[in-house]
């Protein structure tokens, strides 16, 4: 579990193609403090398991499922990536509850810079739109953000100077792909309410009679 507060920008050192998987090696410093084999680190919002540790770098194995469902399929040596260690019980929850399980990939549609912040519009898969509300939470490339406007096929966020400077969102351009994770609480609420809401087949028609 994570909070969506990026701890540092890492740099992809190596990407080793293994056919139906890749080995990803990332140069970092902060996220290596107290980290051991088997620990979890979020890379652009995707929870990865540390399989190797070296001096100033760590390695994870990405299976085909991860490559199919996230933007990490296109990562290359030299790319900067958002990194966050798994949250501990004594840490402040500065963002929101983030699982590191990517729900879909969006695309930067537009950027509108202003004097102190950027307003960014991001497209999203249709099945995620129902989880977004104005002033609700969304994770974009591992960054916990507040939705400014939730739309049917996209949403907007405002990026403050801290976010622009300390995450990859400061350099993302129109057309770039980003990993999206919807608020897990919204998904649980939908699941629980599903048992109480009528299904389309059980809704009486105007001419039907109840037994």
N, C-alpha and C positions, 0 to 999 in steps of 0.2 A: 504494500500500500504506500502511496505517495501523497504529497500535498499540492503538487503543481507549482512549487516554488523552485525554480532552477538554481542549482548550487554553483555550476560553472559551465563554461563553454569548453567542450573537449574537441579534439581534432582527430578525424579518422586517419589512422596510420596505415592500415592494411585491410584489404578485402580479398579473401581467398575463396574462389569459386569451387564448390564441392559438388557441382551438378544439381542436386535437389536441395542444397543448403549452402550457406556461406559462413565463413569464420570472420568475425569483425573485431579488429583490434583498434582500440581508441587510446590516444594519449590524454592523460588527465593528471590532476594532482589532488584537489580537494576531495573528490569522491573516493579516492583510494585510502583516505585516512580511516582506519578501523575496519576496512573492508577485507573479507576473506573469501576463499573459494566457496561457491554456492550462494553467495549473497546476491541480492537483486539491485540492479541499477536501471533507472529509466533513461532510455536514449530516444530523444524526440517523442516522448510519451509512450514508448513501448518498453514494457518490463522485460529485461534480459538478465540471464543468470551468468555470473562470473565463472568462467571455466579455466582461465589462466590469469596469473598475476605476474607482472614484471616490473622493472624499474620505470616508474612514470607511465605505465600503460597497463591495460587489461584487455582480455579477449572474451567474446561470447559467441555461441553457436546459434545461428538463425535458421530455423527449419522452413520448409516450403510454405507452411501455413502463414508464418510471419511475413514472408516475402510476398505472398499473394494478397495479404490484407493490409499492408502498411506501405508507407513511402520509403522504407528502408531498403526496398528492392533496388532503388536507384542510387544508393549511397556510394561514394567513391573516395579514394584516398585524398586527403586535403580538405574534405568537407568539415565544416564546424557543426557540432551537434549539442543539443541541450542535455545536460546530465543532472540527475538527482538520485541520491541514495534513498533506499526505503526508509520510511518514517519510523522513528522510535517513540515509545510511549511518553517520553519526557520532552518531546519537541512540540513547539507551538504549531497549531494547524493554521498556517498563514494563508493557505489557499482554500481548497475544498478536498473532499475525499476523492482520490484518484487511484484507480486500480492498475493503470499501466496496460490495460487491455483495449487496444484500438478498435473502435466501432466502425470506422470508415475513413476514407481519404477525401479531403476537400481540396479546393483550388483557390488560390488568391485571385479574386475577381478584380479588385480595385484597391488603390491606396490614395488617401486624401490627406497629405501632410498639412499640419498647421504649425503655429509657433511653438507649441509645447507638447503636442501629441500627434499621433497618426490615427485616422479612422480607417480601418481595413474591413473590406467586405470579403467573405469567404463562402464559397459554395459548399453544399453538403448533400450527401445522399438522401433521397426522399424519405427513407425509413427512419432517419434521425430527426427530422423536422419536429415531430410531435414531442420530443424531449426538451426542446428549447423554448424558453420564455424570456421576455424582456427582463433584464436584471438578474437572470438566472446564471448558472455556472456552466462553462464549457472548457474542455482542455484542448489546446491547439499545440501540437508538437511538444507536449509535456508541460505547457505553460497554463496555469490556472487563470482564466479570464472571465470577465463579466460580460454577458451578452447585452449590447446596447439595443439592437432591434432584431427580433427573430422573425424571419420571413419564411415563405413556403419552400424555397430552394436555396436560401443563403441566410447569412446572418452578419451583423457588423459588431466589431469590437473597437474600443479605443485603447491604444497602446501608449502608456506613459513613458517618459524618458528613461526610467529605470528598466522597463521591459525592453525598450529599443536598444539600450546599451548592453544589457546582460544576457540577452537571448538571441537566437537566430532569427526571431521575428523582426528584428531591426533591419535585416538584410534580405528578407524574403521579397521577391518581386512578383508582379502580376504573372500568372501562369504557373507559379511554383506550387507543388503539391505539399500538403500538410496532413499530419495524423490528427484525427478527431476522436475524442472520447466524451460521450454524453454523461451527464450526472447520474451516477449509479442509483441514487435515491429515487429519481424519477422512474427509472426502469423497474425498481422494486414496487413502487406504488402502482404502476401499470399492471404488473403481474398479480398483485394482491386484489386489485379492484376487478380484474378480469373475471373472477369467480362470482361477482355480484352483479355485473352488468349483463343485460340481455344480449344474446347473439342475434345476428340478422335473421337466422332461421327460426328463432323462437319469438320474434316480434309479431303479434297478431296483425293481419291485414284488415283494412276497413270492413270487408265483407265476411270476415271469419267469425266464428262463434267459439267462445271458450267452453270447454266441457264442464 
